Amino acid sequence: MANDIQRSVEDQISELRAQVAELTKSLSARAGEAADSAAEFADDARGRMRSAARVVRAQGQSVVDAAKDNPGTATTVVSTAGLIGFAIGVLVGVSCQSGTRWR
């Protein structure tokens, strides 16, 4: 009787070991798939970043060319943006000092 119980326990242990080995194998395969997916995502992102950098570089060059062709207009645009930024800064500064809130 003791031998039957021991055999039953040993069978259960070997069955559990087989299940653990199968789970380990399955998890390993899934981890490999996840790593492959991450690598594909990184490659795709790298390609998109390069494409975006090319577009930004081309647009920047267009802005530089336009500023060279029209220096007066470029100066006016930059000066106007600076004045608007200065005015916003003054309004925010006055608002913070007086303790009132904009509603």
Secondary structure, 3 states (H helix, E strand, C coil): CHHHHHHHHHHHHHHHHHHHHHHHHHHHHHHHHHHHHHHHHHHHHHHHHHHHHHHHHHHHHHHHHHHHHCHHHHHHHHHHHHHHHHHHHHHHHHHHHHCCCCC
